[in-house]
Amino acid sequence: MIVTIDGVAASGKSSVASGVARALGIPYVSSGLLYRAATLLGQEAGLDLNMTAPLLACLREHPLRLEPLAAGNRVWLGQRDLTPDLHSSAVDRGVSVVAAQPGVRTWVDDQLRALTPPFVAEGRDMGTNVFPQAPAKFYLTASPRVRAERRSRERPEDVAAIEAALIQRDALDTTQSAPAPDARVIDTGPLTLEQVITVITQQLPAP
């Protein structure tokens, strides 16, 4: 069983994927954390994030390890846990540039496809590109204002500024983020987290 949960930025993918994974008793995997970790490494190395070759060389020299857990993924660089540093505003500003590069996307896809099912996979193109064979696909969306208000509860930042950044992020992510033709699209705006999890688990095929 592979369940894919894709969607726009700050639509609740990680929280929903974690909840669905816990309900099923399986891990979930976050492609977004790998893109964020690649971005952080590039920033710390002082690289131009628009240049794919140096970034891939950095990733080969400093291999990352994704630890998929139902309660939340972690990314390790050797013994260093990068996870606490992956949701900064600086990484937010750079991750779309990194994620748009085909070479980096191939690197992330290879990491994910090496994992052994069952799991819940969340990201931008899990159902369209990485796991098109998955039997259960979902796509989460919500208005920029709703997403900004949610994110502001996690960060001490102005809602209007977050909303503007999300609208810009949506424009940058359009080539990567689209629902698979057979995905169930869910507007998470009027729903609680538990309601979204319930909608998904009720739609899963019988084992």
C-alpha positions as CSV (number, residue, x, y, z in Angstrom):
1,M,0.0,0.0,0.0
2,I,1.2,3.5,-1.0
3,V,-1.0,6.4,-0.2
4,T,0.0,9.7,-1.9
5,I,-0.9,13.1,-0.5
6,D,0.0,16.1,-2.6
7,G,-1.0,19.7,-2.5
8,V,-0.1,23.4,-2.4
9,A,2.3,24.9,0.2
10,A,0.9,25.0,3.8
11,S,-2.2,23.0,2.9
12,G,-1.6,20.7,5.8
13,K,0.1,17.8,3.9
14,S,2.5,16.9,6.6
15,S,0.0,16.9,9.4
16,V,-2.6,15.0,7.4
17,A,0.0,12.5,6.1
18,S,1.2,11.9,9.7
19,G,-2.3,11.4,10.9
20,V,-3.3,9.0,8.1
21,A,0.0,7.1,8.7
22,R,-0.8,6.8,12.4
23,A,-4.3,5.7,11.7
24,L,-2.9,3.0,9.4
25,G,0.0,2.0,11.6
26,I,2.6,2.7,8.9
27,P,5.3,5.4,8.3
28,Y,4.9,8.5,6.2
29,V,7.6,10.0,4.0
30,S,8.0,13.7,3.3
31,S,9.6,14.7,0.0
32,G,9.4,18.3,1.0
33,L,11.9,17.8,3.9
34,L,14.5,16.5,1.4
35,Y,14.1,19.5,-0.8
36,R,14.4,21.7,2.3
37,A,17.5,19.9,3.4
38,A,19.1,20.3,0.0
39,T,18.2,24.0,0.1
40,L,19.8,24.3,3.6
41,L,22.9,22.6,2.6
42,G,23.3,24.8,-0.5
43,Q,22.7,27.9,1.6
44,E,25.2,26.9,4.3
45,A,27.8,26.1,1.6
46,G,27.2,29.6,0.0
47,L,26.1,28.1,-3.3
48,D,24.0,29.7,-6.0
49,L,20.8,27.8,-5.6
50,N,20.0,28.2,-9.3
51,M,23.1,26.1,-10.2
52,T,22.3,22.4,-10.2
53,A,25.7,20.9,-10.7
54,P,27.4,22.4,-7.6
55,L,24.3,21.6,-5.5
56,L,24.3,17.9,-6.6
57,A,28.0,17.7,-5.9
58,C,27.4,19.0,-2.4
59,L,24.7,16.4,-1.9
60,R,27.0,13.6,-3.0
61,E,29.7,14.9,-0.7
62,H,27.3,15.3,2.2
63,P,24.7,12.5,1.9
64,L,21.4,13.0,3.6
65,R,19.3,10.4,5.3
66,L,15.5,10.7,5.6
67,E,14.1,9.0,8.7
68,P,10.4,8.2,7.9
69,L,8.3,8.1,11.1
70,A,4.6,8.2,11.5
71,A,4.9,11.0,14.1
72,G,7.1,13.1,11.9
73,N,10.1,12.8,9.5
74,R,13.6,13.8,10.3
75,V,16.6,14.5,8.0
76,W,20.1,13.6,9.2
77,L,23.5,14.7,7.9
78,G,25.7,12.2,9.6
79,Q,24.9,12.7,13.4
80,R,23.4,16.1,12.8
81,D,19.6,16.4,12.9
82,L,18.8,19.1,10.3
83,T,15.1,19.0,11.0
84,P,14.8,21.9,13.4
85,D,16.4,24.2,10.8
86,L,14.3,23.2,7.8
87,H,11.3,25.4,8.3
88,S,13.0,28.8,8.5
89,S,11.9,31.7,6.3
90,A,15.3,31.6,4.6
91,V,14.7,28.0,3.5
92,D,11.2,28.9,2.5
93,R,12.6,31.5,0.1
94,G,15.0,29.1,-1.5
95,V,13.2,25.8,-1.7
96,S,11.1,26.6,-4.8
97,V,14.2,27.4,-6.8
98,V,15.8,24.2,-5.7
99,A,12.7,22.0,-6.2
100,A,12.3,23.3,-9.8
101,Q,15.6,21.8,-10.9
102,P,15.1,18.4,-12.7
103,G,18.5,17.1,-11.4
104,V,17.5,17.8,-7.8
105,R,14.0,16.3,-8.4
106,T,15.6,13.1,-9.7
107,W,17.8,13.0,-6.6
108,V,14.8,13.3,-4.3
109,D,12.8,10.8,-6.3
110,D,15.6,8.2,-6.1
111,Q,15.7,8.6,-2.3
112,L,11.9,8.0,-2.1
113,R,11.7,5.1,-4.5
114,A,14.4,3.3,-2.5
115,L,12.0,3.1,0.5
116,T,10.0,-0.1,1.2
117,P,6.2,0.2,1.3
118,P,3.8,0.4,2.9
119,F,3.9,4.2,3.6
120,V,2.1,7.5,3.1
121,A,4.0,9.8,0.8
122,E,3.4,13.5,0.9
123,G,4.8,16.2,-1.4
124,R,4.1,18.0,-4.7
125,D,4.1,15.2,-7.3
126,M,4.0,12.0,-5.4
127,G,0.9,10.8,-7.3
128,T,1.8,12.2,-10.7
129,N,5.5,11.4,-10.9
130,V,7.1,9.5,-8.1
131,F,4.4,6.9,-7.3
132,P,2.0,7.0,-10.2
133,Q,1.1,3.3,-9.5
134,A,-0.2,4.2,-6.0
135,P,-3.8,2.9,-5.5
136,A,-4.8,5.8,-3.3
137,K,-4.1,9.5,-4.3
138,F,-5.2,12.7,-2.6
139,Y,-4.5,16.4,-3.3
140,L,-5.0,19.1,-0.6
141,T,-5.8,22.7,-1.3
142,A,-7.0,25.8,0.6
143,S,-7.1,29.5,0.0
144,P,-3.9,31.5,0.5
145,R,-5.5,33.4,3.4
146,V,-6.5,30.2,5.2
147,R,-3.0,28.7,4.7
148,A,-1.4,32.0,5.9
149,E,-3.5,32.0,9.1
150,R,-2.5,28.4,9.8
151,R,1.2,29.1,9.2
152,S,1.1,32.3,11.4
153,R,0.1,30.1,14.3
154,E,3.4,28.2,13.9
155,R,5.6,31.3,13.3
156,P,5.7,34.8,14.7
157,E,5.2,36.4,11.3
158,D,2.6,38.8,9.8
159,V,-0.4,37.0,8.2
160,A,-0.4,39.3,5.2
161,A,3.3,38.8,4.6
162,I,2.9,35.0,4.8
163,E,-0.1,35.2,2.4
164,A,1.9,37.2,-0.1
165,A,4.8,34.7,0.1
166,L,2.4,31.8,-0.3
167,I,0.9,33.3,-3.5
168,Q,4.4,33.8,-4.9
169,R,5.3,30.2,-3.9
170,D,2.2,28.9,-5.6
171,A,3.2,30.6,-8.8
172,L,6.7,29.1,-8.6
173,D,5.4,25.6,-7.8
174,T,2.8,25.4,-10.6
175,T,4.9,23.1,-12.7
176,Q,5.5,20.7,-9.9
177,S,2.2,20.8,-8.0
178,A,-0.9,19.5,-9.8
179,P,-3.3,16.8,-8.8
180,A,-3.0,13.4,-10.5
181,P,-6.0,12.7,-12.8
182,D,-7.2,10.0,-10.4
183,A,-6.6,12.0,-7.2
184,R,-9.3,13.0,-4.8
185,V,-9.1,16.8,-4.4
186,I,-9.9,18.0,-0.8
187,D,-10.3,21.6,0.2
188,T,-9.0,21.6,3.7
189,G,-10.2,25.2,4.4
190,P,-13.5,24.4,6.1
191,L,-12.3,21.1,7.7
192,T,-10.4,20.3,10.9
193,L,-7.3,18.2,10.7
194,E,-9.2,15.2,12.1
195,Q,-11.9,15.7,9.5
196,V,-9.4,15.6,6.6
197,I,-7.8,12.5,8.0
198,T,-11.2,10.8,8.3
199,V,-12.2,11.8,4.8
200,I,-9.0,10.2,3.5
201,T,-9.1,7.0,5.6
202,Q,-12.7,6.4,4.6
203,Q,-11.7,6.6,0.9
204,L,-8.9,4.1,1.1
205,P,-9.3,0.8,-0.7
206,A,-9.8,-2.3,1.4
207,P,-6.6,-4.2,2.2
